[in-house]
């Protein structure tokens, strides 16, 4: 098919997926005016329309026969498009790992341009791994939604021939890049306050996504009976508040929190005063069992915090040079946490307060 014939058929054949300037210009004009065009992605073809135009969104829904209450997904051409949206670090880690790629993230954020597609403040966003399409999306001065090329309820289309046969002149333009590479719709994950929910299965499994979204965090003191158990418990509570879930559910977001000691007596319980302090905060520390910090245990974690500089040095000595940056002092201001062992309940309270303050300075890095 020649390019001239393609133009007459309101399509353009691009074997390598790239779009010449004249085609990008024509597509931009069509979308700006409220049109709907079909673009290739690595998963399936998608129908694209302006996200900030009520008439364009209505046209897209009419084309697909899609109910108005079903959400549409914002498609971006580069990660920088979401920099102005205050998204949590859990989302940022997923985007860093899987974008561009077959993952749609349903997030909660504030962006006036997306008011028409947001549902109770939630909206979907995806960066497709198709060079021509992503470069085109990045060049646009307005946001664009894409929805799989199909009639609502039918299987998404992965070939331009099927789209042309089904939709014909209903579309304003079709970019023909041959069959989609994957041929399966993206994984859809809702992640945000109180939610880590796989809405549509795809190539990416929930355990893999959780592991990427969260962090494995550990705290280390000397005996793993006083300071580090308090840090472990207080961190679980802080993460629970930030994620808006219970402390027992932080694992749903991929978070794993533990503690150990450089010279821990294996199996020793937490100090009684520490247990009493955490009980007042609604956390049961009575089942704590001390663990010795080993190279294998330290290597398992993404972030390891020593309660004093001597703990940091001991932990770093267990790791290869390139991995030592994962070990830090808990207090970002550089202060160690005094050991309350053998002290009064008031001294343990003061210890917990110091640890809690340090955690509050850190939690925004984690969630």
ChimeraX attribute file (.defattr): number of C-alpha atoms within 10 A of each C-alpha:
attribute: neighborCount
match mode: 1-to-1
recipient: residues
	/A:1	7
	/A:2	8
	/A:3	12
	/A:4	11
	/A:5	12
	/A:6	16
	/A:7	14
	/A:8	9
	/A:9	15
	/A:10	17
	/A:11	22
	/A:12	21
	/A:13	20
	/A:14	15
	/A:15	10
	/A:16	11
	/A:17	18
	/A:18	18
	/A:19	19
	/A:20	11
	/A:21	10
	/A:22	9
	/A:23	17
	/A:24	19
	/A:25	13
	/A:26	12
	/A:27	23
	/A:28	20
	/A:29	12
	/A:30	17
	/A:31	22
	/A:32	19
	/A:33	14
	/A:34	21
	/A:35	21
	/A:36	26
	/A:37	24
	/A:38	25
	/A:39	25
	/A:40	30
	/A:41	28
	/A:42	22
	/A:43	26
	/A:44	25
	/A:45	31
	/A:46	24
	/A:47	23
	/A:48	25
	/A:49	30
	/A:50	26
	/A:51	25
	/A:52	20
	/A:53	21
	/A:54	14
	/A:55	15
	/A:56	21
	/A:57	25
	/A:58	15
	/A:59	16
	/A:60	25
	/A:61	20
	/A:62	14
	/A:63	18
	/A:64	18
	/A:65	13
	/A:66	18
	/A:67	11
	/A:68	12
	/A:69	8
	/A:70	9
	/A:71	18
	/A:72	24
	/A:73	22
	/A:74	25
	/A:75	24
	/A:76	26
	/A:77	24
	/A:78	17
	/A:79	15
	/A:80	10
	/A:81	13
	/A:82	14
	/A:83	9
	/A:84	10
	/A:85	12
	/A:86	11
	/A:87	16
	/A:88	21
	/A:89	15
	/A:90	22
	/A:91	20
	/A:92	16
	/A:93	17
	/A:94	19
	/A:95	20
	/A:96	12
	/A:97	13
	/A:98	18
	/A:99	17
	/A:100	20
	/A:101	18
	/A:102	24
	/A:103	27
	/A:104	26
	/A:105	26
	/A:106	26
	/A:107	21
	/A:108	21
	/A:109	18
	/A:110	16
	/A:111	14
	/A:112	9
	/A:113	14
	/A:114	23
	/A:115	15
	/A:116	15
	/A:117	24
	/A:118	22
	/A:119	15
	/A:120	8
	/A:121	13
	/A:122	20
	/A:123	24
	/A:124	22
	/A:125	20
	/A:126	26
	/A:127	26
	/A:128	26
	/A:129	19
	/A:130	20
	/A:131	18
	/A:132	21
	/A:133	23
	/A:134	20
	/A:135	16
	/A:136	21
	/A:137	23
	/A:138	19
	/A:139	13
	/A:140	18
	/A:141	9
	/A:142	15
	/A:143	19
	/A:144	26
	/A:145	26
	/A:146	25
	/A:147	23
	/A:148	26
	/A:149	28
	/A:150	23
	/A:151	17
	/A:152	16
	/A:153	9
	/A:154	10
	/A:155	12
	/A:156	20
	/A:157	23
	/A:158	26
	/A:159	19
	/A:160	24
	/A:161	13
	/A:162	14
	/A:163	20
	/A:164	19
	/A:165	9
	/A:166	14
	/A:167	14
	/A:168	15
	/A:169	11
	/A:170	11
	/A:171	18
	/A:172	17
	/A:173	26
	/A:174	26
	/A:175	24
	/A:176	23
	/A:177	21
	/A:178	17
	/A:179	19
	/A:180	18
	/A:181	15
	/A:182	14
	/A:183	16
	/A:184	18
	/A:185	24
	/A:186	23
	/A:187	20
	/A:188	21
	/A:189	22
	/A:190	21
	/A:191	22
	/A:192	23
	/A:193	14
	/A:194	18
	/A:195	16
	/A:196	20
	/A:197	15
	/A:198	18
	/A:199	13
	/A:200	14
	/A:201	14
	/A:202	16
	/A:203	12
	/A:204	17
	/A:205	11
	/A:206	18
	/A:207	12
	/A:208	10
	/A:209	20
	/A:210	18
	/A:211	17
	/A:212	21
	/A:213	26
	/A:214	23
	/A:215	21
	/A:216	17
	/A:217	21
	/A:218	25
	/A:219	29
	/A:220	33
	/A:221	27
	/A:222	22
	/A:223	23
	/A:224	30
	/A:225	27
	/A:226	26
	/A:227	30
	/A:228	27
	/A:229	30
	/A:230	27
	/A:231	28
	/A:232	23
	/A:233	21
	/A:234	22
	/A:235	25
	/A:236	23
	/A:237	20
	/A:238	19
	/A:239	23
	/A:240	19
	/A:241	15
	/A:242	18
	/A:243	22
	/A:244	15
	/A:245	17
	/A:246	13
	/A:247	19
	/A:248	10
	/A:249	16
	/A:250	23
	/A:251	17
	/A:252	19
	/A:253	25
	/A:254	20
	/A:255	21
	/A:256	18
	/A:257	20
	/A:258	19
	/A:259	29
	/A:260	28
	/A:261	26
	/A:262	20
	/A:263	15
	/A:264	19
	/A:265	16
	/A:266	14
	/A:267	14
	/A:268	15
	/A:269	18
	/A:270	22
	/A:271	21
	/A:272	14
	/A:273	20
	/A:274	23
	/A:275	21
	/A:276	17
	/A:277	19
	/A:278	19
	/A:279	13
	/A:280	9
	/A:281	11
	/A:282	10
	/A:283	16
	/A:284	14
	/A:285	21
	/A:286	15
	/A:287	11
	/A:288	18
	/A:289	18
	/A:290	23
	/A:291	22
	/A:292	20
	/A:293	23
	/A:294	15
	/A:295	14
	/A:296	10
	/A:297	13
	/A:298	24
	/A:299	17
	/A:300	13
	/A:301	17
	/A:302	16
	/A:303	18
	/A:304	27
	/A:305	23
	/A:306	30
	/A:307	25
	/A:308	21
	/A:309	17
	/A:310	15
	/A:311	21
	/A:312	21
	/A:313	15
	/A:314	15
	/A:315	25
	/A:316	21
	/A:317	11
	/A:318	16
	/A:319	18
	/A:320	11
	/A:321	9
	/A:322	7
	/A:323	12
	/A:324	17
	/A:325	13
	/A:326	17
	/A:327	23
	/A:328	22
	/A:329	23
	/A:330	25
	/A:331	22
	/A:332	12
	/A:333	9
	/A:334	12
	/A:335	14
	/A:336	18
	/A:337	22
	/A:338	15
	/A:339	16
	/A:340	20
	/A:341	15
	/A:342	11
	/A:343	10
	/A:344	11
	/A:345	15
	/A:346	12
	/A:347	16
	/A:348	25
	/A:349	17
	/A:350	15
	/A:351	20
	/A:352	22
	/A:353	14
	/A:354	17
	/A:355	24
	/A:356	19
	/A:357	11
	/A:358	21
	/A:359	20
	/A:360	15
	/A:361	13
	/A:362	16
	/A:363	13
	/A:364	12
	/A:365	10
	/A:366	17
	/A:367	23
